[in-house]
Amino acid sequence: MDYPDILKTDSEVIVIGPDNESSFRNYWDKEDLPFIGLPDPDHIVLTRYGQEFKLLKLGRMPAQMLIDKSGMLRYVHYGQSMSDIPSSSEIVALLGS
């Protein structure tokens, strides 16, 4: 991931996941992730931003969003599979535009 490049755009990465706090913290610690993680086991935030759940694909589909500091949604990509995720370089390019 191009996390340092994202920070240079005065942006932050926040990952929201469906796991409980304990599972989320264990994963974050194990992977030593430098950005913010928000557990959302009741799917409140995930549902509010329209992340899809597809039973036949075994769960929540990836969703990437750019939200500006005023809370305005500037970009959204709803993935159709777990591999349908924009590259970090694509995200950095969008942040720079």
C-alpha positions in Angstrom: 0.0 0.0 0.0 1.1 3.5 -0.7 0.1 4.8 2.8 2.9 7.4 3.0 1.7 8.8 -0.4 -1.8 8.9 0.9 -0.7 10.9 3.9 1.1 13.4 1.7 -2.3 14.3 0.2 -3.5 15.4 3.7 -5.7 12.3 3.7 -6.2 9.3 6.1 -7.1 5.7 5.6 -9.9 4.3 7.8 -10.8 0.7 7.4 -14.2 -0.4 8.7 -14.8 -4.0 9.2 -17.6 -6.3 10.3 -15.7 -8.0 13.1 -16.0 -7.4 16.8 -13.5 -5.2 18.6 -11.4 -8.0 19.9 -11.0 -9.8 16.5 -10.3 -6.5 14.8 -7.7 -5.5 17.3 -6.0 -8.9 17.1 -5.8 -8.6 13.3 -4.5 -5.0 13.5 -1.8 -6.0 15.9 -0.8 -9.1 14.0 -0.5 -7.3 10.7 1.0 -4.1 12.3 -1.3 -1.8 10.2 -0.4 1.9 10.4 -3.8 3.3 9.6 -7.1 3.5 11.5 -9.4 0.5 12.0 -13.0 0.7 13.1 -14.8 -2.4 14.1 -18.5 -2.4 13.1 -20.0 -5.7 14.2 -23.5 -4.4 14.0 -22.9 -3.1 10.5 -24.2 0.3 11.3 -21.5 2.3 9.3 -21.1 -0.4 6.6 -24.8 -0.3 5.9 -25.1 3.5 6.0 -22.4 3.7 3.2 -24.1 1.0 1.2 -21.6 -1.9 1.4 -23.2 -4.9 -0.1 -23.6 -8.3 1.4 -23.8 -11.2 -1.1 -24.6 -14.6 0.5 -23.4 -16.6 -2.6 -20.0 -14.8 -2.3 -19.8 -15.5 1.4 -20.2 -12.1 2.9 -19.6 -8.4 2.5 -18.2 -7.1 -0.8 -15.3 -4.6 -0.7 -16.2 -0.9 -0.9 -13.7 1.9 -1.2 -14.8 5.5 -0.7 -13.2 8.9 -0.6 -14.9 11.2 1.8 -13.7 14.8 2.2 -13.3 16.6 5.4 -16.7 18.1 5.2 -18.2 14.6 5.0 -19.0 14.7 1.3 -18.6 11.4 -0.6 -16.3 12.2 -3.5 -15.6 8.7 -4.9 -17.1 5.2 -4.4 -16.2 1.8 -5.8 -18.4 -1.1 -4.8 -16.5 -4.3 -5.6 -18.2 -7.3 -7.1 -15.7 -9.8 -5.6 -13.0 -9.8 -3.0 -10.4 -9.2 -5.7 -12.3 -6.2 -7.2 -10.5 -3.5 -5.4 -8.9 -0.4 -6.9 -5.1 -0.3 -6.5 -3.6 2.1 -3.9 -1.9 4.0 -6.8 -5.4 4.6 -8.3 -6.6 6.0 -5.0 -3.5 8.2 -4.6 -4.1 9.5 -8.2 -7.8 10.3 -7.3 -6.6 12.1 -4.1 -4.2 14.2 -6.1 -6.8 15.4 -8.6 
